[in-house]
C-alpha cells in the first residue's frame, strides 16, 4: 500500500486501500493521525467520486483537526461508466448504503481503527445512503453530517437512526431545504439543521464550504467516543 505524508497535517500517512465489497473491490484513501479519536467515512454524492474537490477539502480540514478520514469510491470504475450514461446507480440508495455498511465493517476490523469513533459525512445522494447505513449499524456510528444531502431518500430508515445527525443546507437551495426539513421531522435521534446564508447547493460561494467543514469538525469532535472492546 502506498503512503504519502502531508506536510500541513498531523503526523499521519495517506494509505491507498482496496476494500472487498461483495463481488466488487472499492478504491479509497485512508488517513489516521496518531492521536485521532475518530475517523470520518465519506459517502460522495451523485456522479462524484473520492476525488470530489469539495469532499477533499472537508476531509483535509477534518485531518487538520486531528481526526482521520476515509474517502472511497462507492462505485467501481465500470459502474461509474455505466452510471455516467444512465444516472441509475447514483440513486440506488440500497446499493450505496449496503456498500457503506460493508466498508464500515472492514474499517472497524482494522487494528488502527478498531477502538476509534466512526462518523459519516454524506453529500447529495450520499447523505441518504449514510443515514440508511447508520440506521443498520446502530450506535457504532457516533455521528452523521449531511452536506446538501438528500436525507429524504433514506425513507423509513430515518426513524431508526440513533446517531446524532447534522444536516447542512445552503440558504439558496430551496428545494433541498424543504426535503431536509421534512427528513428532520422523521429523525428521532439528536438532530440539527443548519442553513448557511448565501450558499447554493454546491457551496461554491467564498467561505461557505469552509463553514461546512468547521461545522462538521465541531459535530464530530462533540460526538466521537472510544470503542475499546467493541465487538464490531
Buried (B, 14 or more C-beta within 10 A) or exposed (E): EEEEEBEEBBEBBBBEBEBEBEEBEBBBBBBBBEEBBBBBBBBBBBBBBBEBEBBBBBBBBBBBBBBBBBBBBBBBEEBBEEBEEEEEBBBBBEBBBBBBBBBBBBBBEBEBBBEBBBBBBBBBBBBBBBBBBBBBBEEBBBBBBBBBBBBBBBBEBBEBBBBBBBBBBBBBBEEBBEBBBEBBEBBEBBBBBBBBEEBBBBBEBEEBBEBBBBBBBEBBBEBBBEBEEBEB
